[in-house]
Amino acid sequence: MLWVNPNRIALVLLAGLLFCGCQPVGSGATDEEKEPQFLIGRSRVNAMNFNGAIEAFEQALQMNPHSAAAHFELGWLCAEKAADPAAAIYHYQKYLQLRPTADNAETIQSHILRLKQELAKAALPIPPSTEIQRQLEYLSAENRRLLGEVDQLHKAMAQAQAANAGRAVTPPPSQRNRTVSSVATNGTIPAVANLASRTSAVAEPVTQRSHKVQPGETPASIARRYNLSVDSLLSANPGVNPRRIQVGQILKLPRG
């Protein structure tokens, strides 16, 4: 009859208990993937019902907010199927928070970096400071020129009024009648009226050209239509997203 050392049996049992105590307790990744809503989401992905799959995985997160598997699936769907990089970044980051030592952590980090670059490209580029300075200098010079013309016209109108006031020679009856008729009609002397009209024409602010977006138009096609560069068109409309212009939207047209 084989004799077994009782001390050896006790050591084996103790080692078994220690080994079992080192194992994680609770649901693991396989349990997350067995949840009903998660399984529904997987079946909808296989059926190419991506919107329905997103809804199912979101319901799985409501049942288990710590489901890393559901966050991973939502990150993939938002990035590749829903074209929502911001949501994809959120779910991928939650996945890494729940599984920091996952085998695919490096791949997920590269996905997050790519999605952030896509968001940066979608943002409207800010024109360089040199271009802004050039536009300000041009506008300042144009403003000074217009003010100079207005000042010259004011001086010419004052000289004409002084000359007409000091004129002692009585015009011929026919000319006098025309002058009186003009004064009665317009309330001003003809020469002064012409100067006044020129002054008002110069003093009027320069009207801003604009374009109403039509179906199928893009910033590039609109710029070509008016012989403009795409950069100048976007600089004149800093609040417009070039990838999301809408039909009926009014775009300002800069000077060519």
Backbone hydrogen bonds, N-H to C=O, Kabsch-Sander energy under -0.5 kcal/mol:
donor,donor_aa,acceptor,acceptor_aa,energy
9,I,5,N,-1.5
10,A,6,P,-2.0
11,L,7,N,-2.0
12,V,8,R,-2.0
13,L,9,I,-2.3
14,L,10,A,-2.3
15,A,11,L,-2.4
16,G,12,V,-2.0
17,L,13,L,-2.1
18,L,14,L,-2.4
19,F,15,A,-2.3
20,C,16,G,-2.2
21,G,17,L,-2.0
22,C,18,L,-1.0
22,C,19,F,-0.6
23,Q,20,C,-1.0
32,E,28,G,-1.8
33,E,29,A,-1.9
34,K,30,T,-0.5
34,K,31,D,-0.9
35,E,32,E,-1.2
39,L,35,E,-2.4
40,I,36,P,-2.2
41,G,37,Q,-2.3
42,R,38,F,-2.3
43,S,39,L,-2.3
44,R,40,I,-2.2
45,V,41,G,-1.9
46,N,42,R,-2.2
47,A,43,S,-1.5
48,M,45,V,-1.6
49,N,44,R,-3.0
50,F,48,M,-1.2
53,A,49,N,-2.0
54,I,50,F,-2.3
55,E,51,N,-1.9
56,A,52,G,-2.1
57,F,53,A,-2.6
58,E,54,I,-2.1
59,Q,55,E,-1.8
60,A,56,A,-1.9
61,L,57,F,-1.7
62,Q,58,E,-1.5
63,M,59,Q,-1.7
64,N,60,A,-2.2
67,S,64,N,-1.7
68,A,66,H,-1.2
71,H,67,S,-1.7
72,F,68,A,-2.4
73,E,69,A,-2.3
74,L,70,A,-2.4
75,G,71,H,-2.5
76,W,72,F,-2.2
77,L,73,E,-2.5
78,C,74,L,-2.7
79,A,75,G,-1.7
80,E,76,W,-2.8
81,K,77,L,-2.3
82,A,77,L,-2.3
84,D,78,C,-3.1
88,A,84,D,-2.1
89,I,85,P,-2.5
90,Y,86,A,-1.9
91,H,87,A,-2.3
92,Y,88,A,-2.5
93,Q,89,I,-2.4
94,K,90,Y,-2.1
95,Y,91,H,-2.2
96,L,92,Y,-2.1
97,Q,93,Q,-2.0
98,L,94,K,-2.0
99,R,95,Y,-2.2
102,A,99,R,-1.6
105,A,102,A,-1.5
108,I,104,N,-2.4
109,Q,105,A,-2.2
110,S,106,E,-1.8
111,H,107,T,-1.9
112,I,108,I,-2.5
113,L,109,Q,-2.1
114,R,110,S,-2.1
115,L,111,H,-2.5
116,K,112,I,-2.2
117,Q,113,L,-1.8
118,E,114,R,-1.9
119,L,115,L,-2.0
120,A,116,K,-2.0
121,K,117,Q,-2.1
122,A,118,E,-1.8
123,A,119,L,-1.0
132,I,128,P,-1.8
133,Q,129,S,-2.4
134,R,130,T,-2.1
135,Q,131,E,-2.2
136,L,132,I,-2.3
137,E,133,Q,-2.3
138,Y,134,R,-2.2
139,L,135,Q,-2.4
140,S,136,L,-2.3
141,A,137,E,-2.3
142,E,138,Y,-2.3
143,N,139,L,-2.3
144,R,140,S,-2.2
145,R,141,A,-2.1
146,L,142,E,-2.2
147,L,143,N,-2.2
148,G,144,R,-2.1
149,E,145,R,-2.1
150,V,146,L,-2.3
151,D,147,L,-2.2
152,Q,148,G,-2.2
153,L,149,E,-2.3
154,H,150,V,-2.0
155,K,151,D,-2.0
156,A,152,Q,-2.4
157,M,153,L,-2.2
158,A,154,H,-2.2
159,Q,155,K,-2.3
160,A,156,A,-2.2
161,Q,157,M,-2.2
162,A,158,A,-2.2
163,A,159,Q,-2.4
164,N,160,A,-2.3
165,A,161,Q,-2.1
166,G,162,A,-1.7
167,R,164,N,-0.6
176,R,172,P,-3.4
177,N,173,P,-2.7
178,R,174,S,-1.9
179,T,175,Q,-2.4
180,V,176,R,-3.1
181,S,177,N,-2.7
182,S,178,R,-2.3
183,V,179,T,-2.8
184,A,180,V,-2.7
185,T,181,S,-2.1
186,N,182,S,-3.1
187,G,182,S,-0.6
187,G,183,V,-1.8
188,T,182,S,-0.5
193,A,189,I,-3.0
194,N,190,P,-2.4
195,L,191,A,-2.0
196,A,192,V,-2.7
197,S,193,A,-2.3
198,R,194,N,-2.2
199,T,195,L,-2.5
200,S,196,A,-2.5
201,A,197,S,-2.0
202,V,198,R,-2.1
203,A,199,T,-2.8
204,E,200,S,-1.4
209,R,207,T,-0.5
209,R,253,L,-0.5
211,H,251,L,-2.3
213,V,211,H,-0.6
213,V,249,Q,-2.9
217,E,214,Q,-1.9
222,I,218,T,-2.4
223,A,219,P,-2.3
224,R,220,A,-2.2
225,R,221,S,-1.8
226,Y,222,I,-1.4
227,N,224,R,-1.1
228,L,223,A,-3.5
233,L,229,S,-2.0
234,L,230,V,-2.4
235,S,231,D,-2.3
236,A,232,S,-1.6
237,N,234,L,-0.7
240,V,237,N,-1.8
244,R,241,N,-1.8
248,G,213,V,-2.8
249,Q,246,Q,-2.0
251,L,211,H,-3.1
251,L,249,Q,-0.6
253,L,209,R,-2.4
